[in-house]
Amino acid sequence: MLTSLKSSNWLSTSTLIRREYFVYYVFFLVLLFFTITLQESSFFSLTNFMNIIRQTTPITIMAIGLTFALAGGHIDLSIGSVVALSALVAAVLMQLVPMPVAVLGALTVGVVIGLINGLLIEWLKVSSLLITLGTMGVITGLSRQITNLESVPIIDSSFNFLFGSGSFGPVSILLAWTIVASLLGYVLLRKLRYGRHLLAVGGNESGARAMGINTVKIRIASLVIASTSAAIAGLLYAGRLHGARYTLGEADLLTVIAAVAIGGTSLFGGRASIMGAVIGSWLMGLINNGLILSGFSTNEQMIARGLILIVAVAIGVKEQQK
């Protein structure tokens, strides 16, 4: 009996370890696969890895933000549309006011939209899926309306350097953004009281409420974090591309959800991983980059992202059932 119990505990611990590090295993295997199959290309090079970082940093920032919303039991489908609106607001304001004010205006867009989403969800007791789907439509319409479908160039060299185009030798400044966002997200989720309360709310809302936690404020704050992260992603897109357009971020939602889900964050709340979300976003970028170098089309890349999301959701559902 004792031997059987020990064996059961070992299996349980082993399974937990495999789940926790699943995204790392997959990342290593994908990296190894493309390194071997694309030996004649420049896949395994610092230049290519920096290209992957440049492409994925906005996704990484959004994935970190969405991790907080999912940890609290909500999902935000409007983050892709927030990217475009915040980038356009920054670009338009930069023609009228100093750069720091324009950046603050773009971030305000994220904060306000997050508050609106949170208040509607918590006060009306409506599914976050439905509310953020509705706000996504509204924000997308505003993005198209604000400049009448026209792109807005950004010529401020300081902005472009800080928000995407800058580099220190071969190392992109976007790597610094990734590191800073990862550290802030980790500290907020794992080291501060807010993060502990958020996970408690997502894991057992009634239990958290019985402990005296203000579940409404906690969840609204998580949606503000998600939306503000999307606004930062919009600034990074605008800085890297030297301009803003209403199409920015419109195809990112699926990739962000896949990155967060495969990174170990539960789609049902109560469990989250910041580093998992980061590695998950890098994994998505690695796969896209490898498929492009292998000659796959955009359509085939979309199929690959969809399959990854299906696998991640399947794993999450199985874990929830156990």
C-alpha positions in Angstrom: 0.0 0.0 0.0 2.8 2.4 1.0 4.7 1.6 -2.2 1.6 2.1 -4.3 1.0 5.5 -2.6 4.5 6.6 -3.2 4.3 5.5 -6.8 1.0 7.4 -7.2 2.6 10.6 -5.7 5.6 10.3 -8.0 3.4 9.9 -11.1 1.3 12.9 -10.0 4.5 15.1 -9.5 6.0 13.9 -12.8 2.8 14.7 -14.6 2.7 18.2 -13.1 6.3 18.8 -14.1 5.5 17.7 -17.7 2.6 20.1 -17.9 4.5 23.0 -16.4 7.4 22.6 -18.8 5.4 21.5 -21.9 5.9 24.7 -23.8 9.7 24.6 -23.1 9.9 21.0 -24.5 7.9 22.0 -27.6 10.0 25.1 -28.1 13.3 23.1 -28.0 11.9 20.5 -30.4 10.7 23.0 -32.9 14.0 24.9 -32.7 15.9 21.7 -33.2 13.7 20.6 -36.1 14.1 23.9 -38.1 17.8 24.1 -37.3 18.3 20.7 -38.9 15.9 21.1 -41.8 17.0 24.7 -42.6 20.7 24.2 -42.4 21.3 25.9 -45.7 19.4 29.0 -44.7 20.3 31.6 -42.0 17.7 30.3 -39.6 20.1 29.6 -36.7 21.7 33.0 -36.6 21.6 36.1 -34.4 20.2 38.1 -37.2 17.3 35.8 -37.7 16.6 35.5 -34.0 16.4 39.3 -33.8 14.0 39.2 -36.7 11.8 36.8 -34.7 12.0 39.1 -31.6 11.0 42.1 -33.8 8.0 40.2 -35.1 6.9 38.7 -31.9 7.4 41.5 -29.2 3.9 43.0 -29.7 2.5 39.5 -29.4 4.6 38.9 -26.3 3.4 42.1 -24.7 -0.3 41.2 -25.4 0.2 37.6 -24.2 1.5 38.9 -20.9 -1.5 41.2 -20.5 -4.0 38.5 -21.6 -2.5 36.2 -19.0 -3.8 38.4 -16.3 -7.3 38.5 -17.7 -7.4 34.7 -18.1 -6.0 34.2 -14.6 -9.0 36.0 -13.2 -11.4 34.0 -15.3 -12.1 36.5 -18.1 -11.0 36.7 -21.8 -10.5 39.9 -23.8 -11.2 39.5 -27.5 -10.9 43.3 -28.1 -7.1 43.5 -27.7 -6.4 43.2 -31.4 -8.6 46.2 -32.1 -7.1 48.2 -29.3 -3.7 47.8 -31.0 -4.9 49.7 -34.1 -6.8 52.4 -32.2 -4.0 53.2 -29.8 -1.4 53.3 -32.6 -3.6 55.7 -34.7 -4.3 57.9 -31.7 -0.5 58.2 -31.0 0.2 58.9 -34.7 -2.5 61.6 -34.9 -1.6 63.2 -31.6 2.1 63.3 -32.5 1.3 65.8 -35.3 -0.3 68.1 -32.7 1.5 67.6 -29.3 4.9 66.5 -28.0 5.7 62.8 -28.2 5.3 62.0 -24.5 1.8 63.4 -24.5 0.9 61.4 -27.6 2.2 58.2 -25.9 0.2 59.0 -22.8 -2.9 59.5 -25.0 -2.4 56.0 -26.6 -2.0 54.4 -23.2 -5.1 56.2 -22.0 -7.0 54.5 -24.8 -6.0 51.1 -23.4 -6.9 52.0 -19.8 -10.3 53.4 -20.8 -11.3 50.5 -22.9 -10.1 48.0 -20.2 -12.3 49.9 -17.7 -15.3 49.9 -20.0 -14.9 46.1 -20.6 -14.5 45.4 -16.9 -17.4 47.6 -15.8 -19.8 46.1 -18.3 -18.8 42.6 -17.5 -18.9 42.9 -13.7 -21.9 45.1 -13.3 -24.1 43.5 -15.9 -22.9 40.0 -15.1 -22.4 39.2 -18.8 -19.9 36.9 -20.3 -16.6 38.5 -21.0 -16.6 36.7 -24.4 -19.7 38.5 -25.5 -18.9 41.9 -24.1 -15.3 42.1 -25.5 -16.6 40.7 -28.8 -19.0 43.7 -28.9 -16.4 46.2 -27.9 -14.0 44.8 -30.5 -16.5 45.7 -33.2 -17.0 49.2 -31.8 -13.2 49.8 -31.6 -12.6 48.4 -35.0 -15.2 50.8 -36.4 -13.5 53.8 -34.6 -10.1 52.8 -36.0 -11.5 52.8 -39.5 -13.4 56.1 -38.9 -10.6 58.1 -37.2 -8.5 58.5 -40.3 -10.9 57.4 -43.0 -8.9 54.2 -43.7 -5.7 56.2 -44.3 -2.3 55.4 -42.9 -0.7 58.0 -40.6 3.1 58.3 -40.9 5.3 58.9 -37.8 8.4 60.9 -38.5 9.5 61.4 -34.9 12.9 59.7 -34.8 12.9 59.4 -31.0 9.6 57.7 -30.9 10.6 55.3 -33.7 13.8 54.4 -32.0 12.3 53.8 -28.5 9.2 52.0 -29.8 10.6 49.5 -32.2 13.2 50.6 -34.7 16.1 51.2 -32.3 18.9 48.8 -31.8 22.2 48.4 -29.9 24.5 46.9 -32.4 22.8 43.7 -33.6 20.4 43.6 -30.6 17.0 45.1 -31.2 15.5 47.5 -28.5 12.4 45.3 -28.7 14.3 42.6 -26.7 14.6 45.1 -23.9 10.8 45.7 -24.1 10.3 42.0 -23.8 12.6 41.6 -20.8 11.1 44.5 -18.9 7.5 43.4 -19.6 8.3 39.9 -18.5 9.9 41.0 -15.3 7.0 43.4 -14.5 4.4 40.7 -15.3 6.2 38.1 -13.2 6.6 40.4 -10.2 3.0 41.5 -10.3 1.6 38.0 -10.7 3.9 36.1 -8.4 5.4 38.5 -5.9 2.7 41.0 -5.1 -0.6 40.6 -3.2 -2.6 41.5 -6.3 -1.3 38.5 -8.2 -2.2 36.1 -5.4 -5.6 37.6 -5.1 -6.2 37.4 -8.9 -5.3 33.7 -8.9 -7.5 33.1 -6.0 -10.4 34.8 -7.7 -9.9 32.8 -10.9 -9.6 29.6 -9.1 -12.5 29.9 -6.7 -14.4 33.2 -6.8 -16.8 32.4 -3.9 -13.9 31.3 -1.8 -12.0 34.4 -2.6 -15.0 36.5 -1.7 -15.3 34.7 1.6 -11.7 35.7 2.3 -12.6 39.3 1.9 -11.1 39.9 -1.5 -12.9 42.4 -3.7 -13.4 40.2 -6.7 -14.9 42.9 -8.9 -12.0 45.3 -8.5 -9.5 42.5 -9.0 -11.1 41.3 -12.3 -11.6 44.9 -13.6 -7.9 45.6 -13.0 -7.0 42.4 -14.9 -8.9 43.6 -18.0 -7.3 47.1 -17.7 -3.9 45.3 -17.7 -4.8 43.3 -20.8 -6.1 46.3 -22.7 -3.2 48.6 -21.7 -0.7 45.9 -22.8 -2.5 45.9 -26.2 -2.1 49.7 -26.3 1.7 49.3 -25.7 1.8 46.7 -28.5 0.2 49.3 -30.8 2.9 51.8 -29.9 5.5 49.1 -30.7 4.0 48.4 -34.1 3.8 52.1 -34.9 7.4 52.6 -33.9 8.7 49.6 -35.9 6.7 50.5 -39.0 7.1 54.3 -38.7 3.4 54.7 -38.9 -0.1 53.5 -37.9 -2.9 51.9 -39.9 -6.3 50.5 -39.0 -5.2 47.0 -39.8 -2.6 46.7 -37.1 -3.2 43.9 -34.7 -6.3 42.5 -36.5 -4.7 39.1 -37.1 -3.0 38.8 -33.7 -5.8 37.6 -31.5 -5.5 33.9 -32.5 -1.7 34.0 -32.1 -1.9 35.7 -28.7 -4.5 33.2 -27.3 -2.5 30.3 -28.6 0.7 31.6 -27.0 -0.9 32.1 -23.7 -2.7 28.8 -23.7 0.2 26.7 -24.8 2.3 28.5 -22.2 0.4 27.0 -19.4 -2.2 29.5 -18.5 -5.6 28.0 -17.9 -8.4 29.3 -20.1 -10.7 28.9 -17.1 -8.8 30.9 -14.5 -6.8 30.2 -11.4 -3.5 29.2 -13.1 -1.1 31.4 -15.0 2.5 31.6 -16.2 4.1 34.8 -17.4 7.3 33.0 -18.7 5.1 30.4 -20.3 3.3 33.2 -22.2 6.6 34.7 -23.3 8.0 31.3 -24.5 4.7 30.6 -26.1 4.8 33.8 -28.1 8.4 33.0 -29.1 7.3 29.6 -30.2 4.6 31.0 -32.4 7.2 33.4 -33.9 9.7 30.5 -34.4 7.1 28.4 -36.2 6.0 31.3 -38.4 9.6 32.1 -39.2 10.5 28.5 -39.9 7.5 28.0 -42.2 8.3 31.2 -44.1 11.9 30.1 -44.7 10.6 26.6 -45.7 8.4 28.3 -48.4 5.0 27.8 -46.8 2.3 30.3 -47.6 0.4 32.7 -45.3 -2.6 30.4 -45.4 -0.6 27.4 -44.3 0.9 29.5 -41.4 -2.7 30.3 -40.3 -3.5 26.6 -40.4 -0.5 25.8 -38.2 -1.5 28.5 -35.7 -5.0 27.2 -35.6 -3.8 23.6 -34.9 -1.5 24.8 -32.2 -4.5 26.6 -30.5 -6.6 23.4 -30.7 -3.9 21.4 -29.1 -3.4 24.0 -26.3 -7.2 24.2 -25.6 -7.4 20.4 -25.6 -4.7 20.2 -23.0 -6.3 23.0 -20.9 -9.7 21.2 -21.0 -8.2 17.9 -19.9 -6.4 19.5 -17.0 -9.6 21.3 -15.9 -11.4 17.9 -15.9 -8.8 16.3 -13.6 
